Amino acid sequence: MTIINVNKVTVRILDGATPSDTNTFELKGAANSGALQEVKITGLASDPVKTWGSGVAYHISRMGVGDVKAEIKALDIPEDVKAKLLGYTTVDGVTYIGTDTEAPEVSLLFEGISTAGGGAYLGFFRGVLSLDEFEGKQASEKAEELPSENMTFSAMASDDAATQGMYFAKYVGTESEKIETLKAQLHIVAGA
């Protein structure tokens, strides 16, 4: 089944607190709250490495994952949300980025639709977001789309007992109990 129309991402700052509007943020296209354009997930498989002996490929190392990442293209992320997700310091409305800037650990849940018509849920248990560059343009006489912001999510293995060592989870379907279990495992909702 192919996953199409990934139209929402929920980002949860893993601060040990109960999920709330100060540590859980959605980019879903609501006015003035940002929108998800696309996501590209890589590193879900390790690069196989052959060990040769006696003139043949004797063994192939193939266990685990590679460098698990999600390249996220988003629009119009509110500045206060961006500052929290990227670890920026804001004082009296001015945002500062410097040697002490450290992004918090977060979990992510992307939501979309599968070609079968049901929901599609792609989750990362733990990692950090980064935004390497800002780009600004002068207005032109021709109408243009809003510029995208490109963030990178670098995944880490889960350290929770139930999902120890896992980086990524996927559920395609409509069973609300399974969706809620995944959300709880990602700490999007209370319960795991």
N, C-alpha and C positions, 0 to 999 in steps of 0.2 A: 504494500500500500504506500502510495506517495503522500507526503504531507504538503498541503498547499495552504495558502492564505494564513501564514503565521502573523497574527495581527495584534498580539499583546505580549508584553513581558512584565513580569513582576520581579522586582529586585528586593531582597530582604537583607538588611544589614544584620550580621550575626553577632549581636552585642550581648546575648544572654538574656535580654529582656523579653517580655511577652510581645508578640507581634502587635504593632500599632501604626498609626499614621506618621509617627516620627522615625520608624525604622523599616517600613514596608512601603514601596513605591511602585506604581503601575504606569507604564507607557502604553496607552491604548487608544489614543486618538481623541480623547476628550479635550474640549477647549482649554487652552493654556496649561495642559499637563503633559505635553509631549506625545510622540507617536513613534511606533516601531515601523521601519521600512523593510528591513530584511535582516536575516542572520545567516551566517555561514559557520558551521561547526566542523572542526578538523581535529585530527589526532586521536580518533576513537579506536584506532588499531595501532599496534607497534609495527615498526618496519621489520619484516622477517629477515633474519641473518642466518646464512647457511654456514655450517661448519663442514669443511671438506676433509675427507680421509679416504685413503685407498682409491683415489681417483673418482670418488662419487660424493654427492652431497649427503653426508652421513647424518646430519641433524639440522633442523631448522628451529632456531629460537623464535618463538612467535607469541609469547605470553605477555599479557598486560596491554597497556595503552601507550600511545606516543605522547607528544606535547599537546595535551587537550586544551583547545581554545575555542572561543566563539567570537567571530568578528561581527559586531553589531552596528547597523546603520540606523540612526534615529533622527527625529526631527524635533526641534523646539523644546528640548529638555529644560524645565525651569531651573534657573541658576541656583536656587537654594537646594534643590534636589541633587543637582550635579555636584555641588560642593560637598554634600554629605556622602555621596557615593564614591567620590574620588579622594576624600580626605583633605579637602582644602579647608583653610581657616577663613572664617568670615567675621569681621569686626566692624560694627556700625555700617553694614551694607557693602563694605569693601572686601573682596575676596583676595586672599594671599596664597601663593604657591611657592614653596621654598625647600630648603634642606630638611626641614622637619615634616614635610608633607608625606603622609602615609595613608594609602587607601585602606579602608576597613575590609575585613573578609565579608563576603556576601554569598547568598545563594540566588539562583535564577530559575524562573519558570516561564518558558515560552508556551503560548497557547495558540492553536490554529485549528485547521479542519483537515481531515484526511479525504482522499478521493472517494472513500466509501461513504462519506457524509457525516461521520462521527467526529468527535473531538480528537485532537492530537496534543499531547502534553510532553514537552521536552525539558528536563530539569537538570541542573547542576547543583551538587550538594555544597560546594565550597570553592571559593577562589577570590580573585580581586579584579576590579575593573581599572582600566587606564585609558586616558585620552591624551594622545601624544601631541596633537597639534590643533590649533585654531586657525580658521581661515576666514578672511573678511573680503568682501567685494564692494565695489562702488555700484550704485544703482545704475541701470541702463534704461534706455527708452523702450526696450522690448521686455515684455513680461517674462519672468523666469520662475522656476520652482524654488521653494525654500532650499537653502543648502543643508546637506546632511551633516551630522556629527558622527564620526566613526570611532567607536570605543572597542577595546579589546578586553575580553574576559579570559584570564588565565586560570584554568581550573586546578584544584588541589583535591586529593583524595579525602573522602569523608572520614571523620574520626568518631562519629556516633556508632554505638555498638551495633545497631541493626543494619547499618549501611557501611560498615568499616571497609575502607579500601576502594569504595565505589566513587567514580567521578560523575557519572551521567546516568539518568534514568529516563525511560520513554514509556508512555502509555498511549495507545490508540484505542478509543472506545468511548462509551457513554455511561459506564457504571459509576455512579456518584461516590460510592464507597471507595473504589480504587483511586479516584481522583483526589478525594479528601486524604487518603493515606499518603499519596505522593506529596501533596501540599504540606502535610504534617512532617514528613521526613525531610522536606526542604526548609522547614521552620517558617513557611509562609503563613500557616495557621498554627495555633497551639495544639499540642497533642503528641509529639514524638519525643 
